[in-house]
Amino acid sequence: MMTIATRKLRKSGLTTVAAYFVIFGASFYANYRLQPTGALLWVLATLPVVPILGVIVLFGRYLRDERDEYKRDLTMRCLLWGTAGCVAVTMLESYLRIYGWKGEFPPFTAFWAFFVFMMAAKLTYNAQNKVPTDE
Amino acid sequence: MNNRLRVLRAEKGWSQADLADKLEVSRQSVNAIETGKYDPSLPLAFKLARLFERKIEEIFEDNV
């Protein structure tokens, strides 16, 4: 059973992700055409970040609105796993650089780590909490 | 924390879904509480106590 808060999160989440792709596309195209430097470069790079932060805000609203405390608890755990993945990758890259590594991770590695860790946690919790046939 | 939720629910003849509806939570939550995977908050424990007309300590048993 999907709660009202979950339905709201899915609906607004899909809209925000769609907005992300539109904004990212526009920002990428503008960067390609204009080859900006200075303030405009910063603005173009900041634009796709806004909907990503929007998704975090949506999760915050979900946690506020969700009346099922167990589901809230599971969501918090998934978000923490995601954060752990993101922090781990960021810290690993930083230490590698401190220790003299000259390379760098591909763009968005930390973001993907967040996503992969969060989804892995969600799938694990879903498998662990599969409810048996009702008695 | 151990609990007698499954027994009390059976006495009332309610399914997990019935109890979930009455508590306004998911069936997943009821199952997690019954199997001891999750300990409910105090407000939810009071809600359960009111629903079964029992004291909280008659439903939940501290393992200490």
Backbone of each chain as ProteinMPNN parsed JSONL, in Angstrom:
{"seq_chain_A": "MMTIATRKLRKSGLTTVAAYFVIFGASFYANYRLQPTGALLWVLATLPVVPILGVIVLFGRYLRDERDEYKRDLTMRCLLWGTAGCVAVTMLESYLRIYGWKGEFPPFTAFWAFFVFMMAAKLTYNAQNKVPTDE", "coords_chain_A": {"N_chain_A": [[0.847, -1.196, 0.0], [0.593, 2.139, -0.931], [1.452, 5.084, 0.682], [-0.08, 8.346, 1.24], [1.854, 10.317, 1.387], [3.997, 9.04, 0.12], [3.0, 8.755, -2.471], [2.805, 11.427, -3.163], [5.492, 12.153, -3.049], [6.548, 10.59, -5.13], [5.21, 11.621, -7.371], [5.888, 14.403, -7.388], [8.612, 14.056, -7.39], [9.163, 12.838, -9.864], [8.448, 14.928, -11.557], [10.358, 16.824, -10.823], [12.727, 15.511, -11.525], [12.35, 15.356, -14.261], [12.414, 18.081, -14.81], [15.044, 18.517, -14.159], [16.438, 17.222, -16.253], [15.666, 18.794, -18.441], [16.666, 21.327, -17.701], [19.357, 20.697, -17.377], [19.981, 19.937, -20.016], [19.538, 22.358, -21.371], [21.396, 23.991, -20.103], [23.773, 22.681, -20.727], [23.783, 22.915, -23.502], [23.858, 25.713, -23.78], [26.32, 26.223, -22.631], [27.97, 24.91, -24.446], [27.506, 26.404, -26.771], [28.11, 29.043, -26.048], [30.504, 28.993, -24.691], [31.264, 30.049, -22.09], [32.943, 32.172, -19.624], [33.916, 33.097, -16.3], [31.319, 34.719, -14.416], [28.985, 33.845, -15.791], [29.601, 31.23, -16.478], [29.625, 30.062, -13.967], [26.957, 30.409, -13.274], [25.653, 28.829, -15.215], [26.659, 26.332, -14.502], [25.586, 26.08, -12.014], [22.846, 25.949, -12.381], [21.816, 23.208, -13.107], [22.143, 22.057, -10.663], [20.219, 22.962, -8.989], [17.59, 21.604, -9.317], [18.434, 19.137, -8.308], [18.956, 19.672, -5.65], [16.373, 20.26, -5.122], [15.174, 17.734, -5.119], [16.182, 16.727, -2.752], [14.927, 18.453, -0.972], [12.313, 17.614, -1.427], [12.431, 15.065, -0.328], [12.786, 15.813, 2.308], [10.302, 17.014, 2.812], [8.717, 14.786, 2.469], [9.522, 13.219, 4.642], [8.543, 14.805, 6.657], [5.787, 14.688, 6.16], [5.074, 11.992, 6.087], [3.137, 9.624, 7.702], [3.453, 7.096, 8.536], [5.527, 5.734, 10.681], [7.429, 3.698, 10.52], [8.007, 3.418, 7.813], [9.09, 5.904, 7.45], [11.366, 5.653, 8.987], [12.739, 3.677, 7.52], [13.205, 5.092, 5.157], [14.882, 7.115, 6.074], [17.088, 5.565, 6.795], [17.865, 4.622, 4.273], [18.571, 7.03, 3.025], [20.729, 7.715, 4.617], [22.502, 5.661, 3.994], [22.958, 6.303, 1.332], [24.187, 8.814, 1.67], [26.459, 7.974, 3.019], [27.769, 6.525, 1.003], [28.292, 8.592, -0.822], [29.924, 10.335, 0.699], [32.036, 8.59, 1.245], [33.179, 8.114, -1.299], [33.944, 10.726, -2.007], [35.779, 11.317, 0.05], [37.661, 9.301, -0.354], [38.707, 9.982, -2.879], [39.82, 12.46, -2.209], [41.805, 11.694, -0.335], [43.398, 10.084, -1.975], [44.434, 12.031, -3.67], [45.809, 13.65, -1.859], [47.759, 11.835, -1.177], [49.256, 11.849, -3.398], [48.241, 11.013, -5.862], [47.609, 11.629, -9.253], [45.431, 11.55, -10.843], [41.843, 11.764, -11.48], [38.486, 11.151, -10.333], [35.776, 10.153, -12.51], [33.347, 12.637, -13.699], [30.539, 13.255, -11.562], [30.804, 10.997, -9.968], [30.523, 10.856, -7.161], [27.848, 11.51, -6.904], [26.628, 9.363, -8.244], [27.456, 7.357, -6.543], [25.995, 8.001, -4.267], [23.391, 7.542, -5.223], [23.501, 4.799, -6.002], [24.197, 3.488, -3.574], [21.97, 4.226, -2.039], [19.825, 3.068, -3.45], [20.575, 0.389, -3.333], [20.363, -0.049, -0.609], [17.621, 0.368, -0.3], [16.523, -1.722, -1.856], [17.524, -3.899, -0.429], [16.29, -3.539, 2.105], [13.626, -3.737, 1.306], [13.551, -6.398, 0.472], [14.117, -7.668, 2.872], [11.896, -6.98, 4.326], [9.702, -8.124, 3.22], [6.345, -8.789, 3.26], [4.562, -11.545, 4.6], [1.814, -13.6, 3.344], [-1.324, -12.337, 4.282], [-2.821, -13.043, 7.464]], "CA_chain_A": [[0.0, 0.0, 0.0], [1.387, 3.362, -1.019], [0.862, 6.138, 1.51], [-0.308, 9.621, 0.542], [3.151, 11.004, 1.317], [4.808, 8.355, -0.898], [2.44, 9.125, -3.785], [3.174, 12.829, -3.393], [6.936, 12.176, -3.322], [6.796, 10.021, -6.47], [4.699, 12.541, -8.394], [6.724, 15.607, -7.445], [9.967, 13.611, -7.699], [9.255, 12.645, -11.319], [8.419, 16.264, -12.165], [11.652, 17.471, -10.557], [13.752, 14.835, -12.335], [12.116, 15.816, -15.646], [12.919, 19.462, -14.852], [16.505, 18.425, -14.138], [16.95, 16.89, -17.598], [15.445, 19.967, -19.301], [17.613, 22.378, -17.287], [20.706, 20.215, -17.704], [20.118, 20.03, -21.473], [19.642, 23.778, -21.747], [22.663, 24.494, -19.559], [24.837, 22.04, -21.504], [23.748, 23.524, -24.838], [24.317, 27.105, -23.635], [27.77, 26.168, -22.388], [28.597, 24.492, -25.707], [27.411, 27.49, -27.754], [28.666, 30.33, -25.603], [31.848, 28.804, -24.105], [31.4, 31.197, -21.18], [33.915, 32.179, -18.521], [33.475, 34.009, -15.247], [30.043, 34.567, -13.706], [28.02, 33.054, -16.574], [29.994, 29.819, -16.332], [29.155, 29.636, -12.643], [25.486, 30.346, -13.319], [25.282, 27.647, -16.013], [27.004, 25.119, -13.729], [24.721, 26.018, -10.824], [21.454, 25.663, -12.764], [21.37, 21.812, -12.949], [22.24, 21.636, -9.256], [18.999, 23.395, -8.287], [16.609, 20.515, -9.175], [18.977, 18.06, -7.458], [18.645, 20.105, -4.281], [14.908, 20.152, -5.026], [14.833, 16.357, -4.741], [16.485, 16.606, -1.317], [13.831, 19.162, -0.292], [11.13, 16.737, -1.515], [12.609, 14.01, 0.686], [12.533, 16.466, 3.595], [8.843, 17.151, 2.939], [8.169, 13.438, 2.636], [9.777, 12.801, 6.027], [7.628, 15.591, 7.502], [4.388, 14.328, 5.92], [4.815, 10.552, 6.212], [2.569, 9.301, 9.014], [3.894, 5.751, 8.893], [6.865, 5.957, 11.236], [8.357, 2.644, 10.085], [8.437, 3.803, 6.459], [9.961, 7.069, 7.657], [12.613, 5.095, 9.499], [13.433, 3.014, 6.407], [13.672, 6.131, 4.228], [16.05, 7.754, 6.701], [18.22, 4.642, 6.694], [18.311, 4.613, 2.863], [19.253, 8.303, 2.777], [22.02, 7.649, 5.304], [23.378, 4.799, 3.183], [23.335, 7.119, 0.176], [25.145, 9.817, 2.138], [27.702, 7.262, 3.329], [28.42, 6.241, -0.276], [28.755, 9.868, -1.374], [31.052, 10.804, 1.526], [33.148, 7.642, 1.088], [33.84, 8.371, -2.587], [34.58, 12.042, -1.929], [36.943, 11.225, 0.941], [38.654, 8.441, -0.999], [39.38, 10.774, -3.909], [40.641, 13.472, -1.533], [43.009, 11.044, 0.226], [44.263, 9.681, -3.094], [45.131, 13.235, -4.147], [46.769, 14.034, -0.809], [48.867, 10.887, -1.211], [50.051, 12.044, -4.614], [47.602, 10.535, -7.103], [47.413, 12.767, -10.159], [44.188, 11.393, -11.613], [40.604, 12.206, -10.822], [37.339, 10.296, -10.637], [34.924, 10.739, -13.545], [32.333, 13.535, -13.145], [29.317, 12.699, -10.935], [31.039, 9.721, -9.27], [29.938, 10.939, -5.814], [26.39, 11.482, -7.074], [26.243, 7.982, -8.549], [27.663, 6.563, -5.323], [24.821, 8.276, -3.426], [22.237, 6.876, -5.832], [23.675, 3.333, -5.962], [24.11, 3.055, -2.167], [20.59, 4.397, -1.571], [18.968, 2.064, -4.093], [20.96, -0.921, -2.796], [19.762, -0.13, 0.732], [16.162, 0.253, -0.469], [16.228, -3.084, -2.329], [17.803, -4.822, 0.678], [15.223, -3.408, 3.111], [12.391, -4.274, 0.729], [13.64, -7.862, 0.501], [14.047, -8.09, 4.289], [10.577, -6.663, 4.902], [8.623, -8.677, 2.402], [5.325, -9.268, 4.198], [3.942, -12.802, 4.179], [0.376, -13.52, 3.081], [-2.021, -11.892, 5.493], [-3.61, -14.078, 8.165]], "C_chain_A": [[0.881, 1.245, 0.0], [0.702, 4.457, -0.199], [0.698, 7.42, 0.69], [1.015, 10.34, 0.339], [4.044, 10.375, 0.238], [4.332, 8.739, -2.292], [2.868, 10.534, -4.168], [4.66, 12.925, -3.767], [7.224, 11.679, -4.734], [6.4, 11.01, -7.556], [5.62, 13.759, -8.522], [8.173, 15.258, -7.783], [10.156, 13.449, -9.207], [9.278, 13.987, -12.043], [9.783, 16.939, -12.013], [12.768, 16.841, -11.387], [13.609, 15.249, -13.808], [12.67, 17.233, -15.809], [14.442, 19.464, -14.892], [17.046, 18.187, -15.551], [16.787, 18.069, -18.559], [16.492, 21.039, -18.987], [19.048, 21.972, -17.638], [20.974, 20.339, -19.211], [20.355, 21.465, -21.919], [20.993, 24.348, -21.311], [23.846, 23.957, -20.375], [24.949, 22.701, -22.888], [24.294, 24.955, -24.785], [25.825, 27.151, -23.431], [28.526, 25.842, -23.676], [28.633, 25.656, -26.703], [28.207, 28.728, -27.344], [30.107, 30.225, -25.107], [32.143, 29.914, -23.071], [32.57, 31.043, -20.2], [33.312, 33.091, -17.447], [32.104, 33.678, -14.698], [29.06, 33.685, -14.464], [28.328, 31.558, -16.485], [29.478, 29.259, -15.012], [27.639, 29.482, -12.623], [25.052, 29.087, -14.062], [25.569, 26.348, -15.255], [26.086, 24.951, -12.525], [23.297, 25.572, -11.186], [21.036, 24.194, -12.601], [21.423, 21.312, -11.503], [20.926, 21.926, -8.518], [17.951, 22.272, -8.189], [17.112, 19.341, -8.329], [18.71, 18.4, -5.988], [17.136, 20.024, -4.039], [14.483, 18.759, -4.597], [15.092, 16.148, -3.243], [15.383, 17.294, -0.496], [12.575, 18.281, -0.296], [11.22, 15.604, -0.502], [12.349, 14.579, 2.091], [11.035, 16.604, 3.849], [8.191, 15.792, 3.182], [8.323, 12.991, 4.095], [8.871, 13.557, 6.999], [6.196, 15.061, 7.387], [4.068, 12.859, 6.177], [4.337, 10.211, 7.614], [2.976, 7.907, 9.479], [5.35, 5.824, 9.361], [7.884, 4.906, 10.795], [8.899, 2.964, 8.688], [9.39, 4.994, 6.528], [11.351, 6.6, 8.083], [13.429, 4.449, 8.367], [13.987, 4.039, 5.42], [14.907, 6.825, 4.778], [17.288, 6.871, 6.578], [18.774, 4.617, 5.272], [19.081, 5.892, 2.552], [20.636, 8.311, 3.436], [23.009, 6.771, 4.538], [23.884, 5.566, 1.965], [24.393, 8.141, 0.546], [26.493, 9.165, 2.428], [28.483, 6.969, 2.048], [29.048, 7.487, -0.868], [29.995, 10.365, -0.619], [32.266, 9.898, 1.327], [33.922, 7.93, -0.201], [34.589, 9.699, -2.561], [35.854, 11.983, -1.09], [38.058, 10.399, 0.302], [39.439, 9.231, -2.052], [40.308, 11.82, -3.28], [41.924, 12.856, -0.976], [43.968, 10.605, -0.867], [45.081, 10.867, -3.594], [46.184, 13.687, -3.134], [48.001, 13.134, -0.874], [49.611, 10.906, -2.553], [49.454, 11.543, -5.912], [47.294, 11.738, -7.98], [46.088, 12.681, -10.927], [42.993, 12.007, -10.914], [39.466, 11.27, -11.212], [36.516, 10.951, -11.742], [33.88, 11.675, -12.913], [31.132, 12.752, -12.596], [29.539, 11.379, -10.198], [30.373, 9.734, -7.886], [28.418, 10.869, -5.887], [25.913, 10.057, -7.343], [26.408, 7.085, -7.33], [26.479, 6.742, -4.377], [23.643, 7.462, -3.925], [22.331, 5.357, -5.677], [23.542, 2.811, -4.523], [22.666, 3.134, -1.672], [19.683, 3.325, -2.16], [19.279, 0.659, -3.569], [20.334, -1.117, -1.412], [18.252, -0.346, 0.612], [15.783, -1.169, -0.885], [16.448, -4.102, -1.209], [16.68, -4.772, 1.718], [13.907, -3.967, 2.589], [12.383, -5.798, 0.781], [13.491, -8.38, 1.932], [12.642, -7.94, 4.854], [9.417, -7.143, 4.053], [7.573, -9.255, 3.35], [4.711, -10.563, 3.69], [2.449, -12.598, 3.901], [-0.348, -13.203, 4.376], [-2.828, -13.03, 6.109], [-4.93, -13.473, 8.59]], "O_chain_A": [[1.79, 1.384, 0.818], [-0.488, 4.719, -0.372], [1.258, 7.559, -0.397], [1.277, 10.9, -0.726], [4.759, 11.083, -0.471], [5.136, 9.013, -3.183], [3.236, 10.809, -5.31], [5.039, 13.67, -4.671], [8.037, 12.262, -5.452], [7.13, 11.221, -8.524], [6.071, 14.101, -9.615], [8.882, 16.061, -8.389], [11.173, 13.865, -9.762], [10.018, 14.173, -13.008], [10.296, 17.546, -12.953], [13.646, 17.541, -11.892], [14.6, 15.463, -14.506], [13.309, 17.548, -16.812], [15.058, 20.293, -15.562], [17.982, 18.855, -15.991], [17.658, 18.318, -19.392], [17.123, 21.588, -19.891], [19.841, 22.779, -18.124], [22.043, 20.784, -19.629], [21.239, 21.751, -22.726], [21.643, 25.086, -22.053], [24.793, 24.686, -20.671], [26.041, 23.0, -23.371], [25.089, 25.358, -25.634], [26.516, 28.006, -23.986], [29.577, 26.416, -23.959], [29.633, 25.876, -27.385], [28.875, 29.365, -28.158], [30.845, 31.211, -25.094], [33.146, 30.621, -23.176], [33.099, 29.952, -19.987], [32.313, 33.769, -17.684], [31.756, 32.509, -14.532], [28.373, 32.863, -13.857], [27.419, 30.73, -16.425], [28.966, 28.141, -14.947], [27.106, 28.544, -12.03], [24.179, 28.358, -13.591], [24.811, 25.384, -15.357], [25.836, 23.835, -12.069], [22.629, 24.902, -10.398], [19.988, 23.939, -12.007], [20.833, 20.287, -11.163], [20.568, 21.239, -7.562], [17.462, 22.0, -7.093], [16.319, 18.634, -7.709], [18.3, 17.551, -5.197], [16.678, 19.762, -2.927], [13.549, 18.604, -3.81], [14.32, 15.479, -2.557], [14.961, 16.782, 0.542], [11.86, 18.207, 0.704], [10.221, 15.225, 0.11], [11.769, 13.91, 2.946], [10.556, 16.347, 4.954], [7.258, 15.657, 3.973], [7.392, 12.461, 4.7], [8.477, 13.02, 8.034], [5.475, 14.989, 8.382], [2.919, 12.515, 6.454], [5.031, 10.471, 8.597], [2.86, 7.575, 10.658], [6.273, 5.956, 8.558], [9.076, 5.2, 10.708], [10.089, 2.803, 8.418], [10.359, 5.082, 5.774], [12.369, 7.092, 7.596], [14.64, 4.646, 8.267], [15.095, 3.881, 4.907], [15.861, 7.091, 4.047], [18.387, 7.351, 6.298], [19.989, 4.595, 5.072], [20.12, 5.85, 1.893], [21.593, 8.849, 2.88], [24.194, 7.089, 4.442], [25.06, 5.497, 1.609], [25.376, 8.318, -0.173], [27.542, 9.731, 2.121], [29.701, 7.139, 2.003], [30.179, 7.459, -1.353], [30.986, 10.765, -1.229], [33.396, 10.381, 1.25], [35.151, 7.984, -0.202], [35.723, 9.792, -3.031], [36.885, 12.534, -1.476], [39.237, 10.741, 0.399], [40.666, 9.162, -2.111], [41.426, 12.038, -3.747], [43.005, 13.427, -1.126], [45.185, 10.726, -0.728], [46.265, 10.732, -3.902], [47.299, 14.057, -3.5], [49.128, 13.582, -0.662], [50.486, 10.076, -2.801], [50.092, 11.636, -6.96], [46.777, 12.747, -7.502], [45.684, 13.641, -11.583], [43.122, 12.68, -9.891], [39.482, 10.671, -12.288], [36.551, 12.172, -11.898], [33.56, 11.533, -11.733], [30.772, 11.702, -13.129], [28.573, 10.707, -9.837], [29.742, 8.756, -7.485], [27.775, 10.249, -5.04], [24.933, 9.596, -6.759], [25.613, 6.172, -7.104], [26.01, 5.784, -3.764], [22.976, 6.776, -3.151], [21.367, 4.706, -5.273], [22.859, 1.816, -4.282], [22.189, 2.236, -0.978], [18.866, 2.739, -1.449], [18.377, -0.158, -3.382], [19.843, -2.197, -1.084], [17.676, -1.152, 1.343], [14.845, -1.753, -0.342], [15.671, -5.045, -1.052], [16.18, -5.807, 2.158], [13.156, -4.597, 3.334], [11.365, -6.417, 1.09], [12.832, -9.39, 2.176], [12.244, -8.682, 5.752], [8.299, -6.637, 4.152], [7.889, -10.125, 4.161], [4.377, -10.682, 2.511], [1.897, -11.538, 4.196], [-0.02, -13.739, 5.435], [-3.426, -13.853, 5.415], [-5.756, -14.156, 9.196]]}, "seq_chain_B": "MNNRLRVLRAEKGWSQADLADKLEVSRQSVNAIETGKYDPSLPLAFKLARLFERKIEEIFEDNV", "coords_chain_B": {"N_chain_B": [[12.765, -5.966, 21.603], [10.191, -7.888, 22.973], [6.825, -8.753, 21.986], [3.191, -9.039, 22.323], [1.585, -8.796, 20.203], [0.726, -10.24, 17.923], [-0.759, -12.312, 19.06], [-2.763, -10.913, 20.456], [-3.966, -9.641, 18.341], [-4.946, -11.824, 16.941], [-6.806, -12.737, 18.775], [-8.739, -10.803, 18.545], [-9.528, -11.323, 16.041], [-8.525, -10.021, 13.847], [-6.94, -9.218, 10.764], [-3.548, -8.584, 9.621], [-3.718, -6.479, 7.885], [-6.15, -5.317, 8.641], [-5.502, -4.364, 11.196], [-3.476, -2.608, 10.496], [-4.934, -0.698, 9.053], [-6.527, 0.363, 11.101], [-4.589, 1.514, 12.678], [-3.579, 3.34, 10.988], [-1.248, 2.874, 9.501], [1.209, 1.157, 7.423], [0.862, -2.267, 6.259], [3.252, -3.473, 6.253], [4.537, -2.189, 8.338], [3.096, -3.114, 10.565], [3.718, -5.815, 10.414], [6.494, -5.68, 10.782], [6.637, -4.76, 13.415], [5.338, -6.825, 14.797], [7.075, -8.978, 14.317], [9.245, -8.179, 15.684], [11.166, -6.671, 14.453], [11.064, -4.012, 14.464], [10.704, -1.47, 16.84], [7.956, 0.246, 18.042], [7.221, 3.813, 18.207], [6.551, 5.826, 21.153], [4.0, 7.23, 20.929], [2.73, 5.559, 19.002], [2.748, 3.144, 20.323], [1.039, 3.751, 22.444], [-1.278, 4.144, 20.998], [-1.74, 1.561, 20.1], [-2.154, 0.355, 22.562], [-4.525, 1.599, 23.392], [-6.227, 0.689, 21.399], [-6.318, -2.084, 21.826], [-7.213, -2.061, 24.348], [-5.506, -2.351, 26.556], [-2.729, -2.168, 28.898], [0.391, -0.613, 28.049], [2.605, -2.139, 28.847], [1.452, -4.592, 28.965], [1.356, -5.368, 26.424], [3.869, -4.994, 25.286], [7.064, -6.282, 26.073], [9.813, -5.703, 28.036], [13.121, -6.58, 27.327], [15.189, -6.434, 29.102]], "CA_chain_B": [[11.643, -5.978, 22.538], [9.146, -8.862, 22.607], [5.45, -8.23, 22.131], [2.107, -10.02, 22.184], [0.692, -8.203, 19.211], [0.133, -11.262, 17.052], [-1.757, -13.033, 19.857], [-3.878, -9.997, 20.716], [-4.639, -9.413, 17.052], [-5.686, -13.057, 16.643], [-7.973, -12.772, 19.686], [-9.76, -9.895, 17.998], [-9.893, -11.811, 14.713], [-8.123, -9.03, 12.842], [-5.766, -9.51, 9.936], [-2.538, -7.504, 9.717], [-4.229, -5.337, 7.11], [-7.177, -4.662, 9.475], [-4.809, -3.612, 12.249], [-2.765, -1.501, 9.833], [-5.948, 0.33, 8.76], [-6.939, 1.007, 12.358], [-3.46, 2.311, 13.181], [-3.197, 4.26, 9.895], [0.127, 2.601, 9.071], [1.223, 0.114, 6.397], [0.926, -3.648, 6.76], [4.685, -3.716, 6.439], [4.862, -1.711, 9.689], [2.516, -4.046, 11.541], [4.525, -7.043, 10.348], [7.818, -5.406, 11.37], [6.472, -4.671, 14.876], [5.015, -8.175, 15.29], [8.247, -9.866, 14.241], [10.307, -7.617, 16.524], [12.183, -5.974, 13.649], [10.94, -2.574, 14.707], [10.003, -1.082, 18.063], [7.193, 1.461, 17.724], [7.408, 4.993, 19.053], [5.611, 5.88, 22.279], [2.63, 7.51, 20.476], [2.133, 4.394, 18.33], [2.537, 2.137, 21.369], [-0.191, 4.168, 23.152], [-2.39, 3.9, 20.071], [-1.967, 0.112, 20.171], [-2.71, 0.056, 23.891], [-5.931, 2.049, 23.369], [-6.953, -0.173, 20.465], [-6.508, -3.4, 22.445], [-7.674, -1.798, 25.724], [-4.508, -2.931, 27.465], [-1.608, -1.276, 29.224], [1.518, -0.825, 27.124], [3.456, -3.243, 29.33], [0.771, -5.874, 28.719], [1.571, -5.688, 25.004], [5.317, -5.04, 25.046], [7.843, -6.801, 27.201], [11.213, -5.268, 27.984], [14.022, -7.747, 27.413], [16.255, -6.224, 30.105]], "C_chain_B": [[10.593, -7.007, 22.072], [7.769, -8.213, 22.722], [4.418, -9.321, 21.867], [1.109, -9.591, 21.113], [-0.024, -9.254, 18.36], [-1.005, -11.997, 17.775], [-2.999, -12.158, 20.056], [-4.694, -9.749, 19.441], [-5.496, -10.632, 16.697], [-6.944, -13.155, 17.515], [-9.122, -11.91, 19.159], [-10.254, -10.356, 16.621], [-9.538, -10.836, 13.599], [-6.954, -9.567, 12.02], [-4.753, -8.385, 10.148], [-3.034, -6.252, 8.999], [-5.291, -4.576, 7.916], [-6.508, -3.772, 10.523], [-4.086, -2.396, 11.654], [-3.731, -0.352, 9.53], [-6.326, 1.099, 10.015], [-5.843, 1.919, 12.908], [-3.033, 3.406, 12.204], [-1.71, 4.129, 9.56], [0.06, 1.509, 7.999], [1.239, -1.27, 7.05], [2.362, -4.054, 7.036], [5.099, -3.308, 7.865], [4.35, -2.677, 10.747], [3.348, -5.33, 11.59], [5.882, -6.841, 11.024], [7.727, -5.339, 12.895], [6.231, -6.078, 15.444], [6.235, -9.093, 15.322], [9.441, -9.322, 15.036], [11.408, -6.915, 15.754], [12.19, -4.488, 13.964], [10.163, -2.34, 15.999], [9.263, 0.228, 17.808], [7.534, 2.613, 18.664], [6.371, 4.954, 20.183], [4.185, 6.22, 21.82], [1.961, 6.304, 19.805], [1.862, 3.277, 19.343], [1.268, 2.47, 22.159], [-1.423, 3.903, 22.287], [-2.773, 2.412, 20.102], [-2.651, -0.255, 21.488], [-4.2, 0.438, 23.944], [-6.781, 1.1, 22.531], [-7.278, -1.525, 21.103], [-7.012, -3.29, 23.891], [-6.787, -2.524, 26.742], [-3.5, -1.863, 27.84], [-0.457, -1.593, 28.266], [2.356, -2.03, 27.562], [2.766, -4.618, 29.218], [0.95, -6.327, 27.256], [3.061, -5.892, 24.735], [6.051, -5.495, 26.297], [9.3, -6.394, 27.02], [12.129, -6.478, 28.17], [15.074, -7.63, 28.509], [16.024, -7.09, 31.334]], "O_chain_B": [[10.167, -6.989, 20.917], [7.582, -7.248, 23.463], [4.713, -10.364, 21.283], [-0.058, -9.984, 21.132], [-1.226, -9.159, 18.116], [-2.058, -12.268, 17.198], [-4.129, -12.602, 19.853], [-5.922, -9.66, 19.465], [-6.622, -10.496, 16.216], [-8.0, -13.594, 17.059], [-10.299, -12.241, 19.306], [-11.253, -9.856, 16.103], [-10.168, -10.827, 12.542], [-6.093, -10.282, 12.533], [-5.058, -7.368, 10.77], [-2.804, -5.126, 9.441], [-5.334, -3.346, 7.885], [-6.876, -2.614, 10.717], [-4.087, -1.309, 12.232], [-3.397, 0.817, 9.723], [-6.433, 2.326, 10.0], [-6.121, 2.951, 13.519], [-2.236, 4.281, 12.54], [-1.01, 5.122, 9.362], [-1.019, 0.996, 7.702], [1.581, -1.421, 8.223], [2.647, -4.859, 7.923], [5.9, -3.986, 8.51], [5.057, -3.018, 11.695], [3.641, -5.857, 12.663], [6.362, -7.715, 11.747], [8.628, -5.805, 13.592], [6.84, -6.469, 16.44], [6.401, -9.887, 16.248], [10.512, -9.929, 15.056], [12.457, -6.596, 16.312], [13.188, -3.797, 13.759], [9.106, -2.931, 16.222], [9.876, 1.215, 17.402], [8.06, 2.414, 19.759], [5.439, 4.149, 20.161], [3.239, 5.572, 22.267], [0.774, 6.053, 20.013], [0.87, 2.556, 19.233], [0.503, 1.569, 22.506], [-2.471, 3.491, 22.784], [-3.95, 2.055, 20.127], [-3.587, -1.053, 21.526], [-5.023, -0.308, 24.474], [-7.902, 0.752, 22.902], [-8.381, -2.046, 20.938], [-7.21, -4.3, 24.567], [-7.265, -3.205, 27.649], [-3.415, -0.808, 27.211], [-0.353, -2.704, 27.745], [2.763, -2.843, 26.731], [3.406, -5.66, 29.357], [0.729, -7.487, 26.909], [3.46, -6.834, 24.05], [5.697, -5.135, 27.42], [9.931, -6.693, 26.007], [11.922, -7.293, 29.069], [15.769, -8.599, 28.816], [16.814, -7.047, 32.277]]}, "name": "protein", "num_of_chains": 2, "seq": "MMTIATRKLRKSGLTTVAAYFVIFGASFYANYRLQPTGALLWVLATLPVVPILGVIVLFGRYLRDERDEYKRDLTMRCLLWGTAGCVAVTMLESYLRIYGWKGEFPPFTAFWAFFVFMMAAKLTYNAQNKVPTDEMNNRLRVLRAEKGWSQADLADKLEVSRQSVNAIETGKYDPSLPLAFKLARLFERKIEEIFEDNV"}
